Amino acid sequence: MTTLQSDVQGRDLGGDTRKPGLRQKVATLGRPRKATYVVLAIFVLGSLFPFYWSFLVASRDNGMLTERIPPFVPGGNFFANAARVFDTVPFWKALANSVIVSGTVTLTTVLFSSLAGFAFAKLRFRGRNKAFVFIVVTLAVPTQLGIIPLFIAMSELGWTGSLAAVIVPNLVTAFGVFWMRQYTLDALPYELVEAARVDGCSMIRIFWNVCMPAVRPAAAILAMFTFMMSWNDFLWPLVVLDAGNPTVQVALEKLQSGYYIDYSLVLAGTTLATIPILIVFVLLGRQIVAGIMQGAVKG
């Protein structure tokens, strides 16, 4: 068989007529180099070091910070310091309040932002663009400007000191609407919406059965960031909640309100407050990866 015949046969059968050396070079183009793994490892270690240092100080006494060469091995005082945290402030109640507030705000923000994003992206109604521009403009308004009128409104409603004053103003965010609208534009084709309408689906059913599976990765990312922002919120809960009904961040502030700051006590509370965020990050991180892989397979 001649060279031309073998080349034609290889093309007809879908074979690759390139040389073995060239195939190896092409295969290695997409492989990351060792330097890439080294750089990634440095970034990972740099990101984890603050958490390790917090746990290190929390597992020892306050005298560790005055040593010339601080130890880099955890001590055995973490559980004792954690017990002192629960004895100093109502930390169990603060954890429960933060879980309620952050969980509720996350669920409502994802739901309402997804509804609004679907409406702005795929529905046609009068004033759609103007309303969306108004929502985006509110992102430029500093949060601190609305604290005084918001506190007056909460006082008129009789909600000061209760968790409703922290939950209701954060039921939906402008960033969430903007994020879900931008993702829905590309992730959900108009053809799917029209096909669902032809099949007789209502708008709510189209949103729940067609839109939500398509935007699940964006919803998971929004849920993760919303939970972290709500969990770490400090200023508004400090203003509107009572001292006996705090959230986690307000309770942590009480640990360092004296003249003498026991950093082992403060960082023990900080370590305990970080655990729920890590759990949420792991759970939603899996959902994000699963949604991306599912979309890649369908594509």
N, C-alpha and C positions, 0 to 999 in steps of 0.2 A: 504494500500500500504506500503510495507516495505521500510526501509531506502535505500537499494540498488536500488530498483525500482525507488524511487523518485530521487536518484542521477543520475541514467541513463537517466531518463526522462528529468531532468534538463540539462544534457549535450546534449541530442538530440535536445532539443528545443532551445539550445543556451543560456540557463539560467546560472546564477551565483550561485553556491552552497555554496559560502563562507558565513560566519556568518555576520550579520549586523554590529557588532562592527569592524570586519576586513575591511569591505567595507568602513566604515567611516574613518578608519585610512589610507587606500589607497587613498581615495579621498582628504584627507587633506595633503598628502605628497607634492602635487604640488602647494599648496597655500602658498604665501609668508607670512612671519610672520610680526608682527607689527614693530619689530626692523628694518626690511628691508625698510618699508615705512618711518620710522624716518630717517634712513641714507640717503635715496633718497631725502627726504625733505631738509635735511641739505645741500646736494650737490646742489640742485636746488637753495636754498636761497643764498648759497655762489657764485653760478654762476651769479645770477641776481643782487647781491649787487653792483658790479662795474657799471652796467648800471644805477641803481637807484641813486648811488652816483654822477655819471656824470650829470644826470638830476637834482639832488638836487642842485649841485653847479651852473648849468646853469640857474636855476630858481631864483637865488639870486645874490647878488653883491659879489665882491672879498673880502669884509671884513668878510664874513662868515668863511673863513679859519683861521682867526686870533682869533676867539672866543675860549674860553677854553672848552666850551661844545657846539659843533656845533649842530644846529637844524636838526632834521630828518624829517621835514615836508617841502615839496616844497613851495617855495615862489611864487610871482606873476610876476617875471621879465623875464620869459623864452622868451616870444614873443618879448619883448624889446631887449633882448640879441641876439635873432635870427635875428632881423632886423639890429642890428649893425654888425652881421656877413656878411650879404649881402651888407652892405654899406662899409665894410672894404676891402673885397676881392671880385673878380668876382665869387661868389659862385654858382650862377645859371649856368654859363658857365662851371664851374668845375664839377658840378653835371651832366650836359649834356654830357660832355666829358667822364666822368667815366662810365656813362650808355652806351655810344656808344662803348667805348673800352672794357669794361667788357662783355657786351652782345655779341659783335662780337667775342671776344676771346673765350668765353664760347661755342658758337655755333660751331665755327670751330674746337675747340679742341675736343668736343664730337664727331663731325662727322668724322674728320680725324683719331682720336684715335680709334673709333669704326671700321672704315674701315681697319686700320692697324692691330688692334687686331684680327679681323676676318680673315685677310690674314695669319697672323703668327700662328693662332690657328688651322685653318681648311683647309688651302690650302697648297699644296706641291709644292715647287719650289726650284731651286738651290740657295744655299746660305742663306736659311731661318734662320737657327740657328745662323750663323755668324752675319747676319744683326741684329737679335734680341739682341745678346750679345753686339754688338757695341752700340745699343740704350741704353741698361741697363747701360753700362759703363759710358755713358755721364752723368748719374745721380750723379756720384761721382765728377764731375768737378764743382768747385764753380762758381756761376753765376757772381761774381765780376771779374773773369779773362777775361770774354768776353766783358766787357763794352767798353774798349778802341777800340778794332778792330770793334765792332759793331757800335760804334759811328762814326768811320771813314767810314764804309760802308754806313751808313745813310747820312753822309755828301756828299759822292760821288753820291748818288742817289738824293740828294737835298730834303731829307725828314725831316731834322732837323727842329724842331718847329711845325711839323704837327702830327696829330694822327696816320698817317700811320707808323711812326717810332716806335710807341708803340704797334700797332696792329700786323704788319707783323712778327716781330721776335717771337711772341707768338701764332701763328696760331695753333700750335700743340706742345705738350710737351712729353718728354720721359716717364714721369710718367704716363701720360694718355694712351700711347700705352701699357706700361707694365701692367697697371691696367685692361684695357679692354681685353688684350690677356689672362691674367690669369683667368678672369671671364668667357670669352667665351669658354675656354677649358672645363669647367665643366657644364656650362649652356646650351650649344648647342651640342647635340649628333651628331656624324657623320651620323647616320641613317637619321636624318631629312634633312641634306644637300644632301645626296645621293637620298633620295626620291624626293626632289625638282628637282634635276637634271633629274631624270627619267621622271618627269612630264613635262619637257621641259622648266623649268625656267632658265633665264639667271643668271649670277653671281650677277649682281646688284640687280635683283629681289629677289634672295635668301637672299642677305644681308639685304634688306629693309623689306621683308615680313616674313622672318624666323629668321634672326639673331637679328634684332633690338627689336622685342617684347620679345625675350628671355633675352636680356641683359639690359632691361629698368631700373631695379633697380641700376645696376652699372653705367649706363649712367647718371642717376639722381644724384647719389653721386658724380661722377666726375664733373658734371655741377655745383653742389653746391660748391665744393671745388675750382674749377677753377674760378668761379665768385668771391669768397671771396679773393683768392690770387691776382686776377687781380685788384679788387677794392682796396685792401690794398697795392698794389705795390707803393713804394715811390722812390726808388733810381733811377731806369731807367727813369721814367717820369721827375724827377727833373733834370737829366742830359740832356735829349734830347729835352724837351719842353721849349717854351718861357714862360716868366713870365706872359704874357697876355693870354696864352692858357693853363692853368694848369688843372690837375686832382684834385680830392677831397683831396687827401693826401698832394699834393703840396700846395693847398690853405690853408689847416689847418696849415701847417708849416709856412706860411706867417703870420698867426694870432699870432704867438709867436716868431717872429723874432726881436722884439724890446728889449730895456733894461728892460722895465717893462712889465711883462706878466699878462694879465687880464685872469685869469683862468675861470671866468664865461663866457667870450667871447669864449675862446678856447673850453671849454666843451659844450657850446651851439652848436658850429659848429660840434663837434664830435658827439653829439646826433643826429643832422640832418643827418650826414653822415652815421650813423648806421641804420637808418630807411630802406633804400633800401635793405641792407643785411638781415635784419629781414624778410622783405617781401619775398625775394627770398628763404630764409630758410623755411618759412612756406609753400610756394607753392611747392617747390621741396621735402620737407619733406612728404607732402601728397602723392606725386607721388612715393616716395620710399616705404612708407607703403603699398600703393595700389599694387605696383608691387610685393612686398614680399607676400602679402596675395593672390594675383592671382596665383603666383607660387606655394604656399602651397596648394591651392585648386586643381590645376592641378596635383600636385604630388600625 
